[in-house]
Amino acid sequence: MAGPSLSEVVLSGREHLREGRERCRRVHVQGGHGIQVSTLVSDLYDDIVMEVFHQACRDHFDGEIPSGLALVAHGGFGRRDLAPYSDADLMLITRSRNTAAAERIAQSLTRDLVDIGIDVGFALRTTREACSLSWSDPVIFTSLTESRFLAGSVKVFTRFFQSLRHGAYLRRARLIRDLIQARREERTKWGVTSYLLTPNVKKSRGGLRDIQMVRWIGFARYGEVDLEKLLRLNTLSREDYRLLRKAYDFLIRLRNELHFRENKAQDILSRATQLEIAESWNYDGDDGVLPVEVFMQQYFEVTRSVRYISGFFADDNRSRPWTEQVYEWVASRRIDQSIRMGPTHIWVDQPALREFAQSLPRVLRLMSVANHNNRRIGHYTWQAIRIAMQERDPAPPDSESVGAFLSLLSRGSRLAPLLRRLHELRIIEQLIPEFKRTRGLLQFNAYHKYTVDAHSIRAVEAATDFADDQSSMGRRYRRLKDKTLLHLALLIHDIGKGYSEDHSIVGARIARKVGERFDLDTNSIEILEWLVLKHLAVNNVAFRHDLNDTEIVLSFAKEVGSIRRLELLIVHAVADLAAVGPGVLTDWKMKLIEDLYLRTRRYFETGDVDLDHEALAEEIRLQVGECLTDSDPESTSHSLLRQLPLSMLRREKPDVLAKQIDQVAESLDQGNTSYCFHHYDPIPSASRYVVIHRQGQQRVGIFARVAGAFMSCGISILRAEIVTLDDLVWDEFWVNDRDHSEHPPDSRINEVSERVTHLLDSPDVPVPPRRQKWTMAKSKEPEKVNVLPSKVDFDNETLDRFTILSFFAYDQTGLLYKIASALSEMGLVIHFAKIDTHLDQVADVFYVTEIDGGKVEHEQRKQEIRGVLLGIAEEREQD
């Protein structure tokens, strides 16, 4: 049965909306300003809303608008900064006795606008109700501050808006406090813009919402939301006004672009869209910097200015309780002719403030004193410094400024917040000109969550947080008598990014220049240069190599050279990892780093990686042997125990390892050539499958068969480690089973284990294809966002027996199986593997030999292997 036909106002409204959006799209594509397009969209909505409103009046009241009623646009519709697919916030203000008439208008208005295709937020309220709700809900208050009269009684609208303005002024202190708190909670949800890979242009910090915050606070304090009026009231500086207007147009244009691309409301700037916009808006790349990174640098520069200005505006207009102010002053003491320090703040006396703020050395010394005494710098002092630094012409730093900066870097305390202030004031780049290139530089991958400058300062912050940490890393940080070099190295460790050459090498050259410019002594310059050059060494060794191989640890120790450098490098590495993004510094990684540190330090102290390698292994074997069920020294279990290297003996508690050996021995005694068991590993929070196989003459392809078995079960391998005994391979796989993320049922474990053993025991049986299944999970990003090159490296220097083959690429389903199969087909034997998968990237390391036991040494052979592996990395996944 057909539904009711649509009214003429709906049909014409739909056509009007379609044509209007297309007209706005043309203006946008032709380069129209963001504000211009948003004004056109607002005019379009105005026309449609008014037509529907008048039609409702014709339907119910013979074309007359009922008295005592006003139609009001508010929120974005009130501001007239709508994006093409924004919703329309409307309110009918009515007198109490006109409620019935207003309800009839409201019903028609909402129904017809929704049928036309405009999402509507609608409210029907009296003046008293609207104002009362505003005082209790900051979201309602902020929306109603942007109210704009559309139709009806001007008198009713005026009475409402005057009541709102007057009531807001009376409650300004509480309202401003509530606004700041509500915005802080929203930022917590949507993130700090400068740190986000895929920001929300409206709600992330520094986005449109922060510009609106200035308007809302302006209304509460001064009764005005218009930025130009706030400028005339001297509540905004002319420079801040200029920057906000420029940022507003950029962000509005960007939001319009997102809406037009999606043909719906969209405020998230995804990585794929970043690439498309950079191309569409004709951004050019630079040496080592992609066009998309240039575009995002501008985005971050804009949002940084917005959050900085809005933050200062909020501080300027936030009332501090007078009791706090009086106590701060009474309890303060003078520490300089013009500086006072209270219990929580430090500030410059008002008469001396203007002259003081213009002196970079004095500003840096003030920050150093604030840091050393853990005090916040008073807002009005900061405001004066900010204005003075905006007016100051950049100039090379003098020795006094450098000395004050180094003094600031020597202590943790409030160092990171102060560095952020210096960065915002562009002072860091006056002291270190090369740092300017990192400003807003996006690392276009899913691994890094922050821009290079933000990451660098967060790395300093991560290190200073160790001061109160009771862990071993906290003790190492506190042991460093002079932390200046560590903090400086963390600040500049990624300064070489954005160039075509390796960033560690470029960064090391810059570090030496910085040390010379700061007049550091020769030893300090060498350490600074070395820390920047080697800042990835800990990660590379700990996460990609077998730490039980003494050659690996000895090679690392040779690179480090001393205990002091080791302590600096370890703290640097952990702080750097912690600053990469949430969840990157896992317990698993900390365990590996700690193991590397202890082994290396033991070498420096004793000359040996393990005090007595064999003695320690024998001691553990005795403990495990006492737990074995079979006491016969000639039994399979004791034979297995004698073969286990120290690395495996230390992996489990003696009783747990004994139980595993008993299970394996029982299976082998029954004539089985393969055995697989499972347990949950709480450190990496992953399932772990242990696979044992008597290899016989089959020396190649075992790892590939196991990887294929997991792939066919729909399981992703997160990490893998291989140990080869006399005639056995003992492989351990940490996996992600999407169906059973933590503790799979016995039926699932049996299914996977049987698949693994069957494929190992039947080498001629084809590996089943990857299991296909429907999923509601978020789809993967398109291939075009994978802009980093795949790499295959060979290392024949580190180990005597093996070639270390390192493979770096974007992850894809079944990639490890394809790589392992390719190595097998090329006749390479895998003796050890570490698989490191993080988000969208993999870094796999294999210790390999040729079938005859020799290393991979001939260049032609390397090129053959490299070509095959890179070909696999470039294949598009077929679903």
N, C-alpha and C positions, 0 to 999 in steps of 0.2 A: 504494500500500500504506500503510495507516494506521500511524502511529508508536506507540510504547508509551504506554499510558495513564498519566496523572499519578497520583501517590500521594495518599492521603487527606490527609497532612500538607501537601502542596503546595496542594491545592484549598482546604482550610480556611484555610491561611496567606494565600492570595490574597484570600479574602473578608475575613479579619481585617485585612489591610493596607488594603484598599479602604475598609472601614467606619471603620477607625481614622483614616485620613487625612481622611475627610469629617468626622469628629468634631473633629479638630484644626482643620480649615478653619472650622467653625462658631465655635469658640472664638476664632479669629483675627479673623474678620469682626465678631464681637460686641465687639471691642476688647480681647481678652486680651493680656496683656503678652508680649513676645517670649520671655522666659525661660520663662513658663508654657507656651506652645505647644511650645517646644523640649523641655521636660521631658515633655510628653505624647507627642511623637514618639519620644523616647528610650524611654519606657515601652512604647510600641507595638513598637518594634524588639526591646526586651528580651524581651517576651512571645513574639514570633515566633521569635527566635533560640533561646530556651530550649526551646520546643516542638520545633523541628527537632533540636536537640541531643539532647534526651531520646529522640526517635524514633530517631535514629541509634544511641543506646545500646541501645534495645530491639531494633533490627534486628540488631545485631552482638554484643551482650553480654548479652542477656536482661534489659535494663533497668538493668544495673549500669554505673556510670561506672568505666572502667578506673582503676586506681590510678596515682599518679605523673603525673597529667595535670591541667592547669588551663586552662579556657577564659577568655580575657581580651579585654575590649573596650578599644580604645585610640584615640588621636586624638580626633576630634569625638564619636565614639560613647562613648569613655571619659569625656569631659568632660560628656556628656549635654546638649550644645547642638546637637543635630541639627536641620537644616531638613527640611521634609516629604519631600524627594526626595534627601536626602544618601545617600552610600554608607556602609557599615558596615565599619569596620576591626576585624578579629578576629585573634587569635593563639592557638594551642594551645601552651602551654609544657609540655614533657614531659621526663622523664628519658631518657637514652640508651637504656635497655633497653626502654622502652615505645614506641619509634618506630613499630613495625608497627601496634599498636593505634590510635595517634594518627592514622596515615595513613588508616585505614578510617573513623574518625569524620570527619576533615577532608574526605574525598571526598564523603560523604553531605551534610555540612553545607554545603559550597560549592554543590554541585549543586542541592539543594533550595531554598536561599535565592535563588539566581539564578532558578530556575523560579518562585518566588513573586513576584519582581519587585524584589528588593533587590540593588543592586550591592554586591559584597563585595570588600574587600581582605583577603586571607587569608595568614597565614604560619604555618608549623609549625617551632618552634625549641626548642632547649634553652636553659636559663638562660645558659650560657656563650656560645652563639651570639648570643642576643639582645643581651647586653651588649657583646660584641665588635663587633657591627655598629653599635651605638649610638655607640661611641667613634670610629668611622671615618666615619659618615654622619650629619650633623646632622639630616636629614629623619627618619631612623629614630629618632634620639634624641628629637626633639621629640614624635613620635607616642607613643613608649613612656613618656614622662614622665606622660602622661595615662591610664595603664593603670588598669583597673577590673575587679575579680574578678566573674566571672559564674557559673561552675560548676566542679566538680571538686575538686581538692585545694587547700585554703587554704594548707597548708604549702608546696606547690610555688610557689604565687603569692607568698607572703610571702618565700620565699628569693630568688625572682627580683627582686622589687621592692626588697628591702633591698640586694641586690647592685648594682642599678641606681643607687640613691640614694647608696650609699657610693662606688661607682666614679665617679659624677658629681662628687661633692665633691672627690675626689682630683684630678680633671682639670678643675676648674671654670674655671680661667683660660683654658685652650685651648678648652673647650667654649663658653664665653660668646663668645670671639672668633670661633669658627666659626659660632655662631648669628647673630651680628650680620652677618658677611660673607654668609651664605646669605640672610638677610632683605634685605640691601642688593641682592643680585643679583635676588631676586624682585621687589623694588620697581622696579628698573631695567626689568624686563620689563613690569610692570603699571602703572607710572607713579606719580607723586606725586598723591595723592587731590585735594588742593586745586587742582590744575592741570587735572584731567581733566574733559572734557565728559561722558563716559560711563564713570564709574569702576567698578571691581570692588569690591563691598562687602566681599569677603573678603580679597583680596590686594593691592589698592592701598594706598598709604601711608595710615595712619590708620584702616584698616579692621580687621576682626576679627583678622587675623593679628598686628597690632601689640599688641592686648590679650593674645593668646596668647603673644607674645614675653615679656611681663612674667612670665607664668606659667612659661615654660620657663627663663628666666634665674633666677627664684626657685627653681626646682627644683635647678638646677646649683649655686647659691650656698648655699641654705638648706634644700634637700630638701623644699620645699613649692611646690605650684602654686596653691593656693587663695588668692584675693586677700584674703579676710578674715584668714587666718593670716599673710599677709605684712604686713597692717596691724598685727596684734598684735605682730609682730616689729620694728615701727618701721622697716621698709624701705620702706613706702609712707606718705605723709602721709594724714591723714583726708580732706583735700580731693581729693587725687588718687584715693583709693579711691572717693569719692562720684562723681567725674566718670567714672571707668572703669565703674562699675556702671551709671550712667545711659546712657553711650554703648553699653555692651554690650547693654542691653535694646533701645535704639533700632535698633542695627545688626542684631540678631537678628530683631527684628520686621520690619525692611525685607527681610532675606534670606528670611524666611518668605513675605512678600508676593510676592517675585519667584518663588519656587518654586510657590506656589499659582496665580499668573497663568499660568505656562508649563506647569504640570502636569509639570514635570521639574526637574532640578537647573539652576539659573540664578543666577549671581552678578553679571552685568553689568547695570548700571542704565542702560538706553538712554534716549535723549531722549524717544521716544514713551511709554515706561513712566513716566518722570518726570512727564509731563503727566497720565497716568492716575492715578498715585498722589496727586499734588497735589489732584486733584479728588476722588478717593475718600476721602482723609483730611481733606477739608474745609479745606484751606489757603485763606486769603483773600489777595488781592492788595492792593497799596498804590498810592499815587500814583506811576505810572510803573514799578511793579514787579509782574510777573506772579505768580499763585499758585505756578506751578512754580518761579519764582526764589526765592520765600519758602521753599518746601520745601527747595530745594537749599542755601539759606543755612544752614538748620538742619543739613543733612547735612554741609556743610563745617565748620561750627562744631564739630560732634561729632568729626569725624575730625581736625580740627586739635588739639583737646584730647588725643585719643588719641596722635597721633604725638609731640606735645610731651612727654607724660608718659612714654611708652615710651622716647623718646630719652634723657630724663634718667635713667630707671631703668637703662638700659643703660650710660650713662656712670658712674653711681654704682657699678655692680658690675663694670665692666671694669677689670682690673688693668693698670696702666701699669708697664713694666719699671723696677725700682728704679734701674738705672743711669741711665735717662733722667731720673728724678726728682731724683737726686743731682746730675747735671750741670746741670739747669735751675736748681737752687738755688745751686750753687757759682758758676755763671756769671751769676747775676742781680745787679741793682744796685737800690738804693732810689731811687725818683724822687719820693717823697712820704713823709710821716710814716708812712702805713699801706700804701703801694703799692710792690710790687717788680716789676721787669720782667726776664725772662730772655730767652734767645735765641729762644724761640718763643712764650712765654706771658707774660701780665701778670696779677697777682692781688693781692688785699687780704690783709693779715696776719690770721690767725685771730682774735686778740683784738679787733680793731677791726671785724670783718666785719659783725656784726649791726647795729651803729649805722650803719655806712657804707651798708649795703644799703637802709636806710630813707630815705635822702636822695636824691630824684630828681636834683637838680643834680649831686651827686657821682657818681651812677651814670652820668649822661650824659657827664660829664667823663671818667670812666674809659673809656667807649666811644669817645670822641673821641681820647683818647691811644692806645688800642689801634688805632684806625683809622689814625691818623697814623704810627704805628710798625709797622703791619702785624703785630700780635701777636694771638694768640688769648687770650680771657679764660679764666682757669682755671676748671675745672668747679665746684669747690666755691664759688668766688666767684659764679659764675652761679647756682648752686643757692640760695645765700643771697639773692641779688637776686630771684630768682623767688618765693621764699616771702614775702619782704618786700613785693613788689609785689602779690601776691595779697591780702595783708592790708591794703594801703594803700587808703584811700578816695580815689576820683578827685577831683581838684581842678584848678582853672585853673592853668596853669603860671606860675611866677614868672619874672622877667627873667633870673635866673641859669640856670634850666633852658633857656629859649629860647636864650640865648647858647651854652650847651653843645651844644644840638641843632644850631644853625647851624654851629658849629665842626665837628661830626661830619659835616655835609653838605658841607663845603668840600673834602673829599678823597675820592678813589675807594677804592683799596686794599681793605679789608674792609667797605666801606660796606653793600653789599646784605645779607650775612649778619647784620650788626648791626641793620639795619632790620627784618629778619624777626624777630629776637629782641624788638625793641621792640614790634613788632606783636603777637607772641604774648603779651607781657606787658601788652598794652593801653595802652602808654605813648604810642604815636603818636596814638591817639584822644583822649588827655588833652591833648596838644599841639595837635592839629588835630581838634576834635570832629566835624567833618563827615566825617572819614575812617571813622568807625564804620559809616556806611551802606554802605560798599563791602565790608565784611567778608563774605567768602563769597558775594558777589553774582555770580551766574552770568549771563553774557551769552549768552542762549539763541539761539545760532546756531552754525553749523558753522565759521565763520571764526575766532572767538576760541576758544582752547583753555584759557584760564585764567579764574579768577574775577577781578573787577576789582582787588581788593587784591593778589592774587598777580601779576597782569599789571603793575601799577604798580611793584611792587618789582623785578620782572624787567626792566622798562624801565630802572630805575636801574642794575641789574647790567649790562645790555647796554651802557650808556654807559661804565661804569667799565672794562669789558673793552677798550674802545678804547685804554686807556692803554698797552697792550702791543702794539697793532695797528700794523703798519707801513704800512697803507693810507692813502689820503688822509683817510679819516674819522678814523683814529687821530691824524694830524697836526693835524686841526682840533680834536679834543678836547683834545689836549695844549696847543694854542695858547691855550685859554681860561684866563686867569690865575686867575680866581675861578669855580670850578665850582658854587658854592653854589646859585645861581639855577637852573642847568640841572638839578641833582639834585632840588631842591625842586619844580620844574615837572614833572619826570617822575613824581615821587611822587604829585602831586595832579592830573595832567592829565586823568584820567578820573573825578575826584571828583564830577562832575555827573551821572554815570550813575545810573539808577534813578529819574529824574524824568520827567514827561511832556514838559517843555520840552527843547530841544536841549541835549545835555550839554556842549557847548563853551561855550555862553552861560552856563549855570548854573555850570559850572566856573570861568569867568572871574570871576564875581561872588564865588564862594567864595575864589578866589585873592587877590583884593583884600583880603578880610577877613583872610585868613591873613597877608598882607604887613603889614597894619596891626597885627594882633595881635602879630606878631614884631618890630614897630617898625623895619621896613625903611625906607630912605630913599625919597623919592617916585619917583625914577627906577627903582629896583629893583622897587618895587611895580608900576609901569606895565609893565615888561618881563615880570614874572611873570604879570600878568593877560593881557598880549598873547600870551605863549607858550602859555598854556592855551587861550585863545580861538582861536588860529590853528594849533593843533598838527596839524590835518589838512590844512592848506593845501598842503604839499609833495606829499602823496599825490594830492590832487585835481587839481593842475596837472600833475604829472609823468606820472600814469598815465591821465589822461582828456582831455588836450589835445594839440594840435600844437605842440610846443616850437619848431618852425621858424617859427612865426608870431610876429613881433616884438610884436604887440599882446598876446599871451598873456604873454610874458616881461615886457614893460613893466608890465602890470597887476599881475603878481606882485611885481615890484620895488617898485612903488608901495605895495603892502600891507606889504612888509618894511621898507623905509625906510633901512636902513644895513647895512654889511658885518658889524658885530658881531651884529645881530639875525639876519642871514642865517646866520651860522655857528652860532649857538645853535639856530635853527629846524631847520637841516639835520641837525645831530647829534641833536636831539630826535626828529625824524621817523624817522631810521634806527634809533635805539634803540627807539622805540615799535613799529616794524614788526617788529624782531627779537624783541620780547617777545610778539608776538601768538600765535605758534605755530611749530612746526617747518616749515621749508620756505617760509615766507611771504616772507622777505627773499631774493629770488632775484637772480642776477646780472643778469637783465633789469631788474628794478626798480632795482637799484643803478646801472645804466648810465643809466637815465632820470633818476634823482635827481642823479647827477653832472653830467649834461648841463644840467639846470635850474640847478644851483648855478653852474657855470662861466659860463653865459650871463648869469645875474643878477649875478654878481660883476663880469664884464666890463663890464656896464652901469654899475655903481657906480664903477668905476675909470676908464672912458673916456667914459661918456655914450652908448655905443652897444652894442647887444646883440652884434653882430659888428663887429670892428674895421673891416672894409670888406666888407660883404656881397657886393656885386657883384664886387669884386676877387677875393675868395676863391672865388666860384663860377666865375669865368673861369679862375682858376689850375687848378682841378680839371678843368674842361672841357678844357683844353689837355693835361693828363695822360691823361685818358680818350681824347681824340681821337688821341693818338699810338699808342694800342693798338687802335684800330678797324682792321678789315681793309681797308675802302674809304677811300682817301685823298681822294676827291672831296668837296669841301665842300658840293656840292649833293645828295649822296646822301641816301637815307632815314635812314641811321644818323646822319649828321651833323645832319640836320634834327631828329631825335629828341633828340640830345644838347643842341642849343641850347634845346630846350623844358624840359629837366629842371630843376626848382628845386634850390636848394642842399640842401634836406632829402634829396632822392634822391641827389644827387651825393655826399653824405657817408655814405650808407648802406652802400656797398660799397667795396672797394679798386678803384683805377682799372682794373686789368686785368680784374677780375671783372665790373665794370659794363660795360666795353666789350664783353665777350663776350655779356652779356645783350642789350645794344643791337643787336649784330650779328644775334642770333637773332630778335629782334622785327622788325628791319628786313627781314630775309630773308622772314619770314612775310608782312609787309605788302606787300612787292614782288610776292609770288606771288598777291596778290589776296585774301588772307584778311582777314577783319575782326576775328578773335579769335585770341589766342595765349595758351597757358598753359604754364608750366614750373615745375619743383620743385627745391628743394634743402633740405638739412637745416641748421637754424640751431642751433649748439651753445650759444648764450647762453641762450635760453629752453628748450633741449632739446626742440625741436618741429620738425615738418615745416613748410616754408613754400612756399606756392604763390603764384606771381606771375601775375596775370591782366591782360592788355592787351586792350582792345576799342575799335575805332573806332566811336564812338557815333552819328555822323550826327545824324539828327533825334530819335533815341531818348534823351532826356535823363533819363527817369524809369524806375526799375525794374531797372537793370543790377545794382546791388548785391544786390537781392533774388533775381535769377536765379542769381547765383553762389552765394549762401548756400543757395538751394534745391538746386543741383547737389551741393554738399558734403553737405547733409542726406540727399539721396537715396542717396549712397554710404556712409552710415553714419559720416560724419566730423563731429566737433564743432569749431567755430571757437573758438579761444582768444582770438585778437586779430586785428584787421583795421585796415589803414590805407589810405586812399584818396588818390590824387593825380589831379587833373584837368588834363590838358594841353590844347592847342588843340582837338584833335578826338579825343583819346584819353583813356580812363580807365586808370590804371595802379594796380591794386589789389593789395595784399599781404595774404595770409591766413596766420596761424600756426595750425596745426590739430592736433588729436589724432585719429589714425587708430588705433582700437583693434586692428585686425588687424595693423598694422605701426607699432609705437610709435616706432621710430627711423628706420631706413633702409628704406623700402618698395622692393620690386623694381620693375624697369622696367615690368612688366606692370600693376602697380597704379597707378603714376604715369600711364601711358598711359590707363588706364581712367578715372581721375578727370579728367585733362586733356581727354580727348575729351568727357566728359559736360559739363564746363564750357563748352567752346567750342560744342558742339552747341546747348545751351540759350541761349547768347547769340546765336548766328547764326540761331536759329529762335524768335523771340520769341512766336510763336503756339502753340508746342508746350507742353503742360502739363508742369509740373515733376513728375517721377515721385514716388510716395509714398516715405516714409522706409523704408529697407530694414529688414526684420524678420529677426532671427536669434536662435537659441537662445544663451544665455550662462550660464556658471556663476558669473558675477560676483555679488558681494553685492548684494542688492536695495536699491533706494533706500528712504530713510526715508519713512514715510507723510506725507501732506499736512498732517496736524494739527500736525506739529512746525514748520511754517512760520508763525511767529507775527509776524514783522516785516512791516509794511505795504509794498506796492509804491508807488513814487513816480515821477512825471514832472515834471521841472523845466524851465523855459525861462529862458534868459539872453540878453537883447538888449543888455546894457551892455558886455560885454567886447570884442566884435569889431564892427568897422564894417560888415562885409559879410554876416555870417551870424548866424543864431539858433543858440545852443548848446542842444541838446535832450539832457537827461540822463535816463536810464531806469534805475531800480533795482528788481530783482525777484529771486525765486528762480528758479534755472535750470530749464529743462525741454527735452527734446529738440526741436529745430527752432524754439526760441524766436526766435533771431535772424532766421531766415527769415520767421517770422510778422510780426515787428516791421518788417523791411525791406519786406515786401510791403504791409503796412498803410500805411506812409509813402508808398510808391509810389502806392497806390490813392487816397490823399488828395492826390496831386499835389505832394508835397514832393521836392525834389532833394537828394540826399545828396552833399556836397562833401568831407567828411572824416568818418572814424569811428574810434573807439578802443573796442575790445571788451575788457573785463576780466572774465574768469570766474574765480572762486576758490571751489573746493569747491561749495557749494550756492547761491551768490549771483552775480549779474551786475551790473556797473555799466557800462552802455554810453553812450557820448557820441557824438552826431552833430552835425556842423555842417550846417545845412539852410537852404534858401531855398524860397520859393514858386516856381512854374514861371516867373514873370516876373522872377525874380532878387531879389525883395524879401524882407525878413525876415518872420517870423511875429509879427505885432504885435497883432492884434485879440484881445481877451479871449475872444470867442465862438469864434474859430478855435482858440485854445489849448485851451479846454474840450472842443471837438470832438476834437482830437488826443489830449488826455489821456484822455478817456473811452474811445476806441478802444484805446489802448495798455494801460490798466489792465484793460480787459475781456479782453485777450489774456493778461495776467499771471495773471488769476484762473481761466483755463480749466484744467480738470484734463486732464492728458495722457491720451489714449486709446491704449491698447496693443492 
